[in-house]
Amino acid sequence: MIHTLVVHPDFLKAGVGKKLISFACELGKELHMKAIRLDVYENNIPAIKLYEKFGFAVEGRRKNYYERPREDALIMTLRLK
């Protein structure tokens, strides 16, 4: 389990997040995982759009999950084949 994964602000929009998600998906397939699940700030639209491009879908919400700032988390899941 990976607890927290963050791209440094200096590297936003440089493809780092895309490479990290791509690697996680490929590794998950190699390990015969059935799914990958993640939490994302509900207002982090760029991250949500990136996850959706990989096939992740919103499957739930964690109320007041994040503390700084206080915000809900969306639970997103990718079903692996």
Disulfide bonds with the S-S distance in Angstrom:
none
